[in-house]
């Protein structure tokens, strides 16, 4: 798989939000080659999340792909419903992108069943590599959409994974994995420790 | 292929060295042990005794990107002068094992064990706990695998067997370690070195028992135990003395002893008398005056009995009203070894081992000489079956 295959064992694709935008989404939107070119492009809403295996880049129980942002996020068997507030993604103190979160529900809208499938969809705040300030970036990027390359400005990069209590949601957020028991024993160590004499 | 890791980083963007446990054991550690060439010098050899955790990140940096965990090989050749335990002390502190060792499986079978250690600044037993955590991975050796066969059985004998096996584990071999800094999920008070913070302890215990972290079915039992502990904590505000007091400390320890009398009296007033009572006058100073090795055995068996009762109550939904003293646990070697630094050292992960580790740690400070916790613990356990107390 591209430049990844010659890495020794132990190296895995664990991109941060910032890396996803700076090294992948921005380059994609600017029609620059991604190095390594490992993240495939999939048509929007074509696949249910469990169909991504083999089509998107799989890394540590997460799937990555480029796509285009659409209004409706309905696939064959269900739809992605937004959860939580959008998060700003920043780099060097500047907001460069937006992270939207979705959860997949099976069935018709309004009578559907939630699943554990979660999607993070990353948008560029500024299609042109960050020359605008964040305050007015919304308007300006809309304008740009109007006349410059229409296609590239709504590129998104997506991370899809099945959330469960043990899945690694994101390298940066949940890396420090201590098992539940470890945590308990650690707190019991506190108990022990307080018990020691003070002299 | 050449990726310069230490000079210019050629690790492609988005990639990190974040090996799975299987990769650590089956690729890196196996190669290390077999003295095979490892393509890339991503994991360095480190003399754990000479490296403080806060220096590890500099020494074990991979590439230039941000890193949350660091890896190194370490050779477990240093022992404490007094015993067989691995010496993991540095100039500024020491690594102390916590919990029990966890077996690491690949798709097929057990491939190794993981020990969790916490870094304490200072010297035992006065160390100050830090947020630095180490996972130390070792390959499975013959003894470990033989104990694996019995691990499924939750019997005292299997625990004893695996414990015996663990004693002669691969003590002198290479291990591969991952070091990281613990994140705080909630506001933590563990830096509070406050002296008489029984309430703090209770709060900590309650917090853990109510935390959603522990709501999985697996931990329900422990949850329940912690819950009981939380309830009984009102009666165990007192501080404990060190589990193995030296005779020189006797004076200092005699003083707090008077405080211990109250829970004993209340227990007496409760009138259950399900245990043979230790002499009323200052049990802890009596024990403290004795040479360390003659710590009365019954006291160490009592907390096992308590634990048995709790476990029984959890498993059966009721307490057997048998006498605590009938639950004979002749395994006090195990108890002792769990007291000091190596708590959970080379433990197997049978269910009983789990409970015993928990019991040991909950009651550890009490078991050597002090009774108050035991009593309050006993009382809370007793309350489960009898309602007529006091």
Interface residues (C-beta under 8 A of the other chain):
Chain A: X3 X4 X6 X7 X8 X9 X10 X11 X12 X13 X14 X15 X16 X19 X20 X22 X23 X24 X35 X36 X165 X171 X172 X175 X176 X178 X179 X180 X181 X182 X183 X184 X185 X186 X187 X188 X189 X190 X191 X192 X193 X194 X195 X196 X197 X198 X199
Chain B: X1 X3 X11 X12 X13 X14 X15 X16 X17 X18 X19 X20 X23 X24 X27 X28 X38 X39 X40 X42 X66 X68 X69 X96 X98 X99 X100 X102 X116 X118 X125 X126 X127 X129 X133 X180 X181 X182 X183 X190 X194 X195 X197 X200 X201 X204 X205 X207 X208 X213 X214 X216 X218 X219 X222 X226 X239 X240 X241 X242 X249 X252 X253 X344 X354 X357 X358 X361 X362 X364 X365
